[in-house]
């Protein structure tokens, strides 16, 4: 994984605590071998960081907001 990770929480038993049971958004991408879906959960109101997880995983990553906001594009931005 290549993102501005601040912390890694392993063996999380309740993804809802981080807004990941009903994610704010999904970011999907593919490599030559696999397809990945990143779940984007809540934003920490104090640090402004986001909680993310790979779909099907019980590991939560705390990442800098800029890692997520780079995906804030409209269709016209991509033309």
C-alpha positions in Angstrom: 0.0 0.0 0.0 1.3 3.5 -0.9 -0.6 6.2 0.9 0.2 8.6 3.7 -0.6 6.2 6.5 -0.4 7.5 10.0 -1.5 4.4 12.0 -2.6 0.8 11.4 -5.2 -0.8 13.6 -5.2 -4.6 13.2 -7.9 -7.2 14.1 -10.7 -4.6 14.4 -13.9 -6.3 15.5 -16.4 -3.4 14.8 -15.8 -1.6 11.6 -18.8 0.6 12.3 -16.8 2.4 15.0 -14.8 3.9 12.1 -17.7 4.4 9.6 -16.6 1.4 7.6 -19.7 -0.7 8.0 -21.5 1.8 5.8 -18.6 3.6 4.0 -18.8 7.2 2.8 -17.3 6.1 -0.5 -15.5 3.3 -2.3 -12.3 3.6 -4.3 -11.7 0.7 -6.7 -8.6 -0.1 -8.7 -7.1 -3.0 -10.6 -3.6 -4.3 -11.1 -2.7 -6.9 -13.7 -3.4 -9.6 -11.1 -6.1 -8.4 -8.7 -8.9 -5.9 -8.1 -9.0 -3.9 -4.9 -11.7 -1.9 -3.2 -10.9 0.7 -0.6 -13.6 1.5 1.9 -13.5 5.2 3.1 -15.1 5.7 6.5 -15.4 8.5 8.9 -13.2 11.5 9.1 -11.7 12.2 12.6 -13.0 15.5 13.7 -9.9 16.4 15.7 -7.0 15.3 13.3 -9.1 15.5 10.1 -7.6 12.2 9.0 -9.7 9.4 7.4 -10.3 5.8 8.4 -10.0 3.3 5.5 -9.9 -0.4 5.0 -9.6 -2.8 2.1 -12.9 -4.6 1.4 -13.0 -7.9 3.3 -10.3 -6.9 5.8 -10.4 -6.3 9.5 -7.4 -3.9 9.4 -8.1 -0.1 9.6 -5.7 2.5 8.4 -5.6 6.1 9.5 -4.5 8.2 6.7 -4.0 11.9 5.9 -7.1 13.6 4.3 -5.1 14.6 1.2 -4.8 10.9 0.3 -8.6 10.8 -0.1 -9.3 14.3 -1.3 -7.2 13.7 -4.4 -10.1 11.6 -5.6 -12.6 14.5 -5.2 -13.0 14.9 -9.0 -16.1 15.5 -11.2 -16.6 14.1 -14.6 -15.6 17.5 -16.2 -12.4 17.5 -14.2 -11.4 14.2 -15.9 -12.2 15.4 -19.4 
